[in-house]
Amino acid sequence: MGPVECFLCGSCDACQCDHCQHVYYCKDHLKYHKLELSGNCSPYKVQEVEGSGRGLVATRDIAQNEHILTAYPAAIGPCSRSSQQCMNCFLLLPSPLSCPQCGLMVCSLECSTGPLHLIECGLLTSMRTRVGEELWGETLTSIMASVTTIRLLSLQWRDPAAWALVGSLMSDKANESVWKLIKDAFDKVLHLDTRIKEDELRHVFGIQSTNGANIHFKTGYGAGVGVFPIQAYLNHSCRSNTDTMEHPGDHSVHLYARSPIPAGTQLTTSYIQATQPTMLRRNQLFNTWNFWCCCQACQDNTEDGTFRSGLACSPRCPGPVLPQDPLSPTSCWVCISCGKTVSYQLAQNLLQSANKEVSSLASMGRDVEQVESLVFRLSQMVCSTHHIMMEVQQKLLMIYMQAGVMNMPTMCRKIQLCHNILAYLEKTNPDDKSSRKYLGIKRCLVESKLQTMAQEHKEGRLNQNKLARVICEKQALAMMASRKGEDKKE
């Protein structure tokens, strides 16, 4: 048997967990192995994953909805270009106060000695004394842009165990315009602390840029970013097997299994909105995180049967036309109904034409005829469930919903649009049938059905069984809305 390693940092000075016996841990990282509330063992470890670098892997079978881990930020701070906000509590400040020691923005004397602000306050106060008020005032904007990076770098001497995790994270992304501000602060002020070196500051800013996650605050508070060393090991998949929930109090992140996860399986999360079309997802991932996703979802040219990137075939063929190889930007496209082949260039031309048509949507306002005409023109280019088509149909439905009295044909069209959009939403996100958007369209569908039945009643052709079913649907929606309201109060 070879040397045993800590499940988290890889240290060979590790002992086996006598509870689960699945992992070994070093003295610094036992706390990361235990779930705080229950004291149970977290079922994961860090290991090399082929094609993905280091990642989190299940050490045993994990049940659906099981709590996998709780991650805490090693450091949190204001975004580099944030609004006027308190450096300690992030409260937005229409009339900011200055910390009497270092001069950074705070909301009160209490926050000037708050635990987050104290991290940089003592360090900066000594520098302020040495450089004088004039240079300090000139550099204050650059210093405030550096606060989060300083908090991360200071882990080296504040919390070496946390630094061992943070310092090993990837640092392959950095906003050069923000780094220019931080370097300005270093050149004029920060270099006075011998513990701060320019190359290390640049490296830490890269870690912050690559691994930083937005911190969510309630209304009235500004923008913040945190680096979560454990969560940072979660690699991306467009069909991720975990869900995350952020606790608003301590900003801890709780990871749960979205589906059953067998032992040895990599734990994944989604860096982006996974319901976007494949081409948009892959481009966003490359532009932001510098990798081309090749997960199972990106290899599926049907996009879970939604065809949200599909093109129209011909008036006599229902199509749709899909990319033969969605991972290849120059792949030819093939109709899944008749086998017709479309060149990459022609497919791109159709998509460009569709996007050009949609660019005029905003100028159409509430003109139903213009938007209906746009829907018809798009139907010659893209399939009925293409994401562009669905965007226009949702706009059209909103126009009908805001309209006054309508005749039977327009009410039927409204019902048709509701069915189209609901079917699309159910395919793109089958687990989310309680969202405000889904319930709003469902409510519109039920009300539209009742309106048509009122007309049928006047004409003496109302089907009582059909009416009873729709009334039951309306009651079910009301109960669901009531439950959501109660959940929100809690």
Secondary structure as the mmCIF struct_conf table of DSSP 4:
data_model
#
loop_
_struct_conf.conf_type_id
_struct_conf.id
_struct_conf.beg_label_comp_id
_struct_conf.beg_label_asym_id
_struct_conf.beg_label_seq_id
_struct_conf.end_label_comp_id
_struct_conf.end_label_asym_id
_struct_conf.end_label_seq_id
TURN_TY1_P TURN_TY1_P1 PHE A 7 CYS A 9
BEND BEND1 CYS A 12 ASP A 13
STRN STRN1 CYS A 15 GLN A 16
TURN_TY1_P TURN_TY1_P2 ASP A 18 CYS A 20
BEND BEND2 HIS A 22 HIS A 22
STRN STRN2 TYR A 24 TYR A 25
TURN_TY1_P TURN_TY1_P3 LYS A 27 HIS A 29
HELX_RH_AL_P HELX_RH_AL_P1 LEU A 30 HIS A 33
STRN STRN3 LYS A 34 LYS A 34
TURN_TY1_P TURN_TY1_P4 GLU A 36 SER A 38
HELX_LH_PP_P HELX_LH_PP_P1 ASN A 40 ASN A 40
STRN STRN4 CYS A 41 CYS A 41
HELX_LH_PP_P HELX_LH_PP_P2 SER A 42 SER A 42
STRN STRN5 TYR A 44 VAL A 49
TURN_TY1_P TURN_TY1_P5 GLU A 50 SER A 52
STRN STRN6 GLY A 53 ALA A 58
BEND BEND3 THR A 59 ARG A 60
STRN STRN7 ILE A 62 ILE A 62
TURN_TY1_P TURN_TY1_P6 GLN A 64 ASN A 65
STRN STRN8 HIS A 67 ALA A 71
BEND BEND4 ALA A 74 ALA A 74
STRN STRN9 ALA A 75 PRO A 78
TURN_TY1_P TURN_TY1_P7 SER A 80 ARG A 81
BEND BEND5 GLN A 84 GLN A 84
STRN STRN10 GLN A 85 GLN A 85
TURN_TY1_P TURN_TY1_P8 MET A 87 CYS A 89
STRN STRN11 LEU A 91 LEU A 92
BEND BEND6 PRO A 94 SER A 95
STRN STRN12 LEU A 97 SER A 98
TURN_TY1_P TURN_TY1_P9 PRO A 100 CYS A 102
STRN STRN13 MET A 105 VAL A 106
BEND BEND7 CYS A 107 SER A 108
HELX_RH_AL_P HELX_RH_AL_P2 LEU A 109 SER A 112
TURN_TY1_P TURN_TY1_P10 THR A 113 THR A 113
HELX_RH_AL_P HELX_RH_AL_P3 PRO A 115 VAL A 131
HELX_RH_AL_P HELX_RH_AL_P4 GLU A 133 ALA A 145
TURN_TY1_P TURN_TY1_P11 SER A 146 SER A 146
HELX_RH_AL_P HELX_RH_AL_P5 VAL A 147 LEU A 153
TURN_TY1_P TURN_TY1_P12 SER A 154 SER A 154
HELX_RH_AL_P HELX_RH_AL_P6 LEU A 155 ARG A 158
HELX_RH_AL_P HELX_RH_AL_P7 PRO A 160 VAL A 166
TURN_TY1_P TURN_TY1_P13 GLY A 167 SER A 168
BEND BEND8 LEU A 169 LEU A 169
HELX_RH_AL_P HELX_RH_AL_P8 GLU A 176 LYS A 188
TURN_TY1_P TURN_TY1_P14 VAL A 189 VAL A 189
HELX_RH_3T_P HELX_RH_3T_P1 LEU A 190 LEU A 192
BEND BEND9 ASP A 193 ASP A 193
TURN_TY1_P TURN_TY1_P15 THR A 194 ARG A 195
HELX_RH_AL_P HELX_RH_AL_P9 GLU A 198 ASN A 211
STRN STRN14 GLY A 212 ILE A 215
HELX_LH_PP_P HELX_LH_PP_P3 HIS A 216 HIS A 216
TURN_TY1_P TURN_TY1_P16 THR A 219 GLY A 220
STRN STRN15 TYR A 221 TYR A 221
STRN STRN16 GLY A 224 VAL A 227
TURN_TY1_P TURN_TY1_P17 PRO A 229 ILE A 230
HELX_RH_3T_P HELX_RH_3T_P2 GLN A 231 TYR A 233
HELX_LH_PP_P HELX_LH_PP_P4 LEU A 234 LEU A 234
STRN STRN17 ASN A 235 HIS A 236
TURN_TY1_P TURN_TY1_P18 CYS A 238 ARG A 239
BEND BEND10 ASN A 241 ASN A 241
STRN STRN18 THR A 242 GLU A 246
TURN_TY1_P TURN_TY1_P19 PRO A 248 ASP A 250
STRN STRN19 VAL A 253 ALA A 257
BEND BEND11 ARG A 258 SER A 259
STRN STRN20 ILE A 261 ILE A 261
TURN_TY1_P TURN_TY1_P20 ALA A 263 GLY A 264
HELX_LH_PP_P HELX_LH_PP_P5 THR A 265 THR A 265
STRN STRN21 GLN A 266 GLN A 266
HELX_LH_PP_P HELX_LH_PP_P6 LEU A 267 LEU A 267
STRN STRN22 THR A 268 THR A 269
BEND BEND12 TYR A 271 ILE A 272
TURN_TY1_P TURN_TY1_P21 ALA A 274 THR A 275
BEND BEND13 GLN A 276 GLN A 276
HELX_RH_AL_P HELX_RH_AL_P10 THR A 278 TRP A 289
BEND BEND14 ASN A 290 ASN A 290
BEND BEND15 CYS A 295 CYS A 295
HELX_RH_AL_P HELX_RH_AL_P11 GLN A 296 GLN A 299
TURN_TY1_P TURN_TY1_P22 ASN A 301 THR A 306
TURN_TY1_P TURN_TY1_P23 ARG A 308 SER A 309
HELX_LH_PP_P HELX_LH_PP_P7 GLY A 310 GLY A 310
STRN STRN23 LEU A 311 LEU A 311
HELX_LH_PP_P HELX_LH_PP_P8 ALA A 312 ALA A 312
STRN STRN24 SER A 314 SER A 314
TURN_TY1_P TURN_TY1_P24 PRO A 315 ARG A 316
STRN STRN25 CYS A 317 CYS A 317
STRN STRN26 VAL A 321 PRO A 323
BEND BEND16 GLN A 324 GLN A 324
TURN_TY1_P TURN_TY1_P25 PRO A 326 LEU A 327
TURN_TY1_P TURN_TY1_P26 PRO A 329 THR A 330
STRN STRN27 TRP A 333 CYS A 335
TURN_TY1_P TURN_TY1_P27 ILE A 336 CYS A 338
STRN STRN28 THR A 341 VAL A 342
HELX_RH_AL_P HELX_RH_AL_P12 TYR A 344 VAL A 358
TURN_TY1_P TURN_TY1_P28 SER A 359 LEU A 361
HELX_RH_3T_P HELX_RH_3T_P3 ALA A 362 MET A 364
TURN_TY1_P TURN_TY1_P29 GLY A 365 ARG A 366
HELX_RH_AL_P HELX_RH_AL_P13 VAL A 368 SER A 379
TURN_TY1_P TURN_TY1_P30 GLN A 380 MET A 381
STRN STRN29 VAL A 382 VAL A 382
TURN_TY1_P TURN_TY1_P31 SER A 384 THR A 385
HELX_RH_AL_P HELX_RH_AL_P14 HIS A 387 GLN A 402
BEND BEND17 VAL A 405 VAL A 405
HELX_RH_AL_P HELX_RH_AL_P15 MET A 408 THR A 428
TURN_TY1_P TURN_TY1_P32 PRO A 430 ASP A 431
BEND BEND18 SER A 434 SER A 435
HELX_RH_AL_P HELX_RH_AL_P16 ARG A 436 LYS A 458
TURN_TY1_P TURN_TY1_P33 GLU A 459 GLY A 460
HELX_RH_AL_P HELX_RH_AL_P17 GLN A 464 LYS A 489
#
